[in-house]
Amino acid sequence: MQFIDLAAQYQHLKSKIDARIGQVLQHGQYIMGPEVRELEEKLAEFVGVKHVITCANGTDALTLALMALDVGEGDAVFCPTFTFFATAEVIAYEGATPVFVDSDEDTFNICPLDLERQVQKVLSEGELQPKAIIAVDLFGLPANYPEIKKVAEKYNLKLIEDAAQGFGGNINGQRAGSFGDIATTSFFPAKPLGCYGDGGAIFTNNEQYAELVRSLRVHGKGTDKYDNVRIGMNSRLDTIQAAILLEKLAEFPIELEKRNLAAQQYHNELNGKYKTPIVPEGYYSSWAQYTLVSEHREEHMAKFKQQGIPTMVYYRTCMHQQTAFQYLGYKPGDFPVAERLADRVFSLPMHPYLESSLKE
Ligand SMILES: *Cc1c(COP(=O)(O)O)cnc(C)c1O
């Protein structure tokens, strides 16, 4: 049994995906071919935002978002300490200072109460300018945007939604990818909507940000490709990846339901024996991961392994514990909830074709 069975998905969609790739090979427009534009339109429709700009990966999508918001030296950007490294990395990469925030015990997402505490701390220290928040839809569950937005508005902060794991989720029908001033996602193969290589996208309703990102992803181009009006990067989604994603996106609503059915079955089997994931009223998860919490993690993981069920730990190390962020001067105990989660969580196999692979 595999942790994520990408081969089963390919078998299911093979004829459609092969045909789409074949069309790209025929027309030969490998960079910014017609499939890229078509995918951007379909993604905008799916999420319910005005503008989608695809790019090379989810990390670049976050970088492009920070660039569009003009984040740089002297700025504080708030993000959860319990997340994937890229969320915090891009802040430092842009020369700004990551300010970490503790997690909510039940949802694993950024804690809005601690967020406000951290903003106030930065303000009272008076060294950095609070500029933006990157909230993460961890393991597929949208962050608590109603509360996060209140903090963002109160302190005049920009909000970025890192929906790399949450793409496909929603809160009362409003889809992940539509919550921030700018949202980003990743099409890394293991994400809920993945391609067959690297890929990413930026979502916004703001015309000005959209235009900036369109320029920034192609070397800061002006009206003409060889008229460069700002410093940008080379971050485009390959046409072949767009072609694959078009077929995967068409199947995605069905896959989301299958992921939710699998999560329900896990819940029925495991609730009581473990602390199973909590999905608040009105929230819908895309189940990037199905994550249990146990004080005896290693023991339980060994037991699953004996039954032929692979498990993984996302994440063992919080951002404030990472070697690369030692210069920020955090110490153990600074984020008690996140640290406890990092010590206790482990994830079970999760993908839309779980039922058929359980039968094998
Ligand atoms: C995967 C991931 C990213 C980065 O995406 P890449 O496409 O791998 O660069 C960023 N944030 C989160 C929360 C992720 O899970």
The ligand as an ORCA input file, in Angstrom:
! r2SCAN-3c Opt
* xyz 0 1
  C       4.108     22.326     -0.711
  C       3.952     23.571      0.028
  C       4.522     24.781     -0.409
  C       5.506     24.868     -1.543
  O       5.093     24.336     -2.750
  P       6.168     23.851     -3.838
  O       5.365     23.702     -5.080
  O       6.742     22.561     -3.347
  O       7.195     24.919     -3.966
  C       4.250     25.922      0.306
  N       3.449     25.913      1.390
  C       2.898     24.777      1.852
  C       2.009     24.841      3.060
  C       3.137     23.572      1.199
  O       2.580     22.448      1.667
*
